Amino acid sequence: MADIFFDGFDDLERMFGKLADFPKPVIKEMLEAQESVIVPAQRAAAPKRTGKLAGSIAGDPVVLSFDGGRKDIYPKGVHHTSAKSRYRGGGGGSRAVTNAEVGFIHEYGAPKRHIRARQWMQQANDKATDQAVEKSAEVLNKYIDSL
């Protein structure tokens, strides 16, 4: 019967233990690195009639949880005030139309209003995914090297 010897197992076990207790600041830094790629990609892909939609795209603060975290990126703020509330079935009165609503309409379309779906946000996210993963991998590798 052969004997197997392994030197350094304790170090490897300690490193995996540290990775299991993944620090929240590293998760936050990884998400912010991804945001630095995704936001410009979405701004470049946004419909540009007035530029309000593209300029409104930004990320929320990082939300950390027991299983990781998230950072929402979407159009924020008011785009314009409509004279009539045609987005919710008429009714008159003025109402603020948010940039998120305008972005949604351009993303998925509004056939009754003859606005085609452009899927601008999905296409931007798809194009930027590899670069965003690389950015967060750099942060992760820096943390692993520090162990």
C-alpha positions in Angstrom: 0.0 0.0 0.0 1.3 3.4 -0.9 1.7 6.2 1.5 0.7 9.7 0.5 2.3 12.7 2.2 1.1 16.3 1.8 3.0 19.3 3.1 1.1 22.5 3.6 -2.4 21.2 4.1 -2.8 23.3 7.3 -2.0 26.5 5.3 -4.5 25.5 2.6 -7.2 24.8 5.2 -6.6 28.1 6.9 -6.9 30.0 3.6 -10.2 28.3 2.8 -11.4 29.1 6.3 -10.6 32.8 5.6 -12.4 32.6 2.2 -15.5 31.2 3.9 -15.6 34.2 6.1 -15.5 36.5 3.1 -15.2 40.1 4.4 -18.0 42.5 3.6 -15.6 45.3 2.5 -14.2 43.1 -0.3 -17.8 42.3 -1.5 -18.5 46.0 -1.5 -15.4 46.8 -3.4 -16.1 44.0 -6.0 -19.6 45.4 -6.6 -18.3 49.0 -7.0 -15.7 47.7 -9.5 -18.5 46.2 -11.5 -20.6 49.4 -11.3 -17.6 51.3 -12.8 -18.0 49.2 -15.9 -21.8 48.7 -16.1 -22.9 52.4 -15.6 -20.8 53.8 -18.6 -22.0 50.9 -20.8 -25.7 51.6 -20.0 -25.2 55.3 -20.5 -23.6 54.7 -23.9 -26.5 52.4 -25.0 -29.4 54.5 -23.7 -31.7 56.2 -26.2 -30.4 59.7 -26.7 -33.3 61.9 -27.7 -32.6 64.5 -24.9 -29.9 62.7 -22.9 -31.9 62.8 -19.7 -32.2 59.0 -19.6 -28.5 58.4 -20.1 -27.5 61.0 -17.5 -29.8 59.5 -14.9 -28.3 56.1 -14.8 -26.5 55.4 -11.5 -26.1 52.8 -8.8 -27.7 52.5 -5.4 -25.5 52.0 -2.4 -24.3 48.4 -1.8 -26.7 46.2 0.2 -24.9 43.5 2.1 -26.7 40.4 3.4 -25.7 37.1 5.0 -25.1 35.5 1.6 -23.3 38.3 -0.3 -24.6 41.6 -1.5 -26.1 43.5 -4.4 -25.9 46.9 -6.1 -28.9 48.0 -8.2 -28.1 50.1 -11.2 -31.0 51.9 -13.0 -32.3 55.2 -14.3 -33.2 57.5 -11.4 -35.2 60.7 -11.0 -38.0 62.4 -12.9 -37.8 62.6 -16.6 -40.7 64.9 -17.3 -44.1 65.9 -16.0 -46.9 64.8 -18.3 -50.0 67.0 -18.9 -52.2 63.9 -18.9 -51.6 60.7 -17.2 -51.7 58.6 -20.4 -49.3 56.0 -18.9 -52.0 54.9 -16.5 -55.1 54.9 -18.6 -55.9 58.6 -19.0 -57.6 60.5 -16.3 -56.1 63.9 -16.6 -54.1 65.8 -14.1 -50.3 66.1 -14.3 -48.0 63.5 -13.0 -44.3 63.0 -12.9 -42.9 60.4 -15.3 -39.7 58.8 -13.9 -36.6 58.0 -15.9 -37.1 54.3 -14.8 -40.5 54.3 -16.5 -39.0 55.8 -19.7 -36.2 53.3 -19.6 -38.6 50.5 -19.2 -40.7 51.6 -22.1 -37.6 51.8 -24.4 -36.4 48.5 -23.1 -39.6 46.5 -23.6 -41.6 48.6 -26.0 -45.1 50.0 -26.0 -46.9 48.5 -29.1 -50.0 50.6 -28.6 -47.9 53.8 -28.7 -45.8 52.5 -31.6 -42.6 52.3 -29.6 -40.5 49.3 -30.4 -38.5 47.3 -27.8 -34.9 48.2 -28.1 -33.5 46.1 -25.2 -30.8 48.7 -24.8 -30.1 47.9 -21.2 -29.8 44.1 -21.7 -27.5 44.6 -24.7 -25.3 47.0 -22.6 -25.2 44.6 -19.7 -24.3 41.7 -22.1 -21.4 43.7 -23.7 -20.0 44.8 -20.3 -20.3 41.5 -18.4 -16.9 40.2 -19.2 -15.1 43.4 -18.3 -17.2 43.7 -15.1 -16.2 40.2 -14.1 -12.6 41.0 -14.8 -12.7 44.1 -12.6 -14.3 42.2 -9.7 -11.8 39.3 -10.2 -8.9 41.8 -9.8 -10.4 42.9 -6.5 -10.8 39.2 -5.4 -7.3 38.2 -6.5 -5.9 41.2 -4.6 -7.7 39.9 -1.5 -6.6 36.3 -2.0 -3.0 37.4 -2.5 -3.2 39.3 0.8 -4.0 36.0 2.6 
